[in-house]
Amino acid sequence: MAKALSKLRDKRLDTLLLTIFYTVAGVANALLSALSNFTFMLAGAFAVLSFIAAYGFFTTKKWAVWIAISLFFPVATFAILTLYFSVRLSGGFYPSIDILFFHLSFLFYIILSFISFVYVTAKRNTFQ
């Protein structure tokens, strides 16, 4: 346990934040896949790739940068389209509190994905 804590203290803050983001994104996509009775396999693929990216950032592998960069475009397209069609089908952004929470979580996911994409792209040489 002490060895694991000392490893965490040696990590840079940006790699830890990226690891946490991609782990949470992987869990969210896995839950989305499970809630759709595993018929929405794209969310499952995003979950697996997010977990791989999180592992790569945690162990500071240079291939994690390219996974994170290539993961942004399909994830952003998926999230934007899901948010758009959900707002259209539900009759607005705030028809009920649970739908509002769903829409805000997708909006937050899009914003964090964009921020992590820009940061990883700008700092890609420092992750190697």
Secondary structure, DSSP 8 states (H G I E B T S, - for coil): -HHHHHHHHHS-HHHHHHHHHHHHHHHHHHHHHHHTTT--HHHHHHHHHHHHHHHHHHTT-THHHHHHHHHHHHHHHHHHHHHHHHHHHHTSS-SSHHHHHHHHHHHHHHHHHHHHHHHHHHTGGGG-
